[in-house]
Amino acid sequence: MLTMMYLVRHAHTIYTPDERNRTLSEQGYADAKIVRKLLAAEQVDTYISSPYRRAWETIVTDPSAAALDERLRERQIAPAPVKDFQGAMDRLWSDEEYQFPGGESNMTARRRVVDALEDILAAHPGKRIAIGTHGNLMVLALGHYDDRFDYAFWKQLPMPAIWKLTFDGRRYIQAESLRLKK
């Protein structure tokens, strides 16, 4: 029995340090409408999202239309915004076990998201499931299943982005990008 999982990186946001309540930009809202139409055309059965507003706003218009799963939130780099974001990313992706004080390593964040995805697969066999999440966490999850998804891939990943993963039971088969028609 095939299960389709649609990992959705949220659309463009208006940056604020408030991770949970950061909302989409005007362009982000326009792109989210396209994402939602594409997911409807794919006949998605179930919507599950990070509790962060930008993630659920990309896949549904109302947060009650998606189950919110804390394990799908973006990885915590450090307790406060880092001064050199790109330098921090270089450091984290160059050493799977490295973590800034109070933050998550790639290894820890990957374990968290893969555990969530495995639980979702077990709970929704044969379904089409949209997962609203974040770029860093999305690529860590994709990289668990397929090693072509790495730091270089993350650096060029657009907002929003949708990757459709196909599973036979809990066995990963393939991942394909779904292109947004703007």
SULTA-V341297 format. One record per pair of residues at least 12 apart in sequence whose C-alpha atoms are under 6 Angstrom apart, sorted by the first residue. I is the first residue (numbers start at 1). GAP is how many residues later the second one is. Records with the same first field share a line. If there is no record, write none. Layout:
BEGIN
I: GAP  GAP
END
This chain:
BEGIN
1: 125  167  168
2: 124  165  166
3: 122  123  124  163  164
4: 124  161  162
5: 123  124  159  160
6: 124  125  157  158
7: 124  155  156
8: 123  124  125  153  154
9: 124  125  126  151  152
10: 45  48  124  150
11: 17  47  148  149
12: 12  13  16  147
13: 12
20: 32
21: 32
23: 31
24: 30
32: 26
36: 23
44: 84  85
45: 83  84
46: 83
47: 19  82  83
48: 18  19  20  83
49: 19  20  82  83
50: 18  19  20  22  23  82  83
51: 17
55: 77  78
56: 76
71: 41  42
72: 41  61
74: 60  63
75: 34
76: 27  28
77: 26  27
78: 22  24  25
79: 23
110: 30  31
114: 27
162: 15  16
163: 13  14  15
164: 12
END
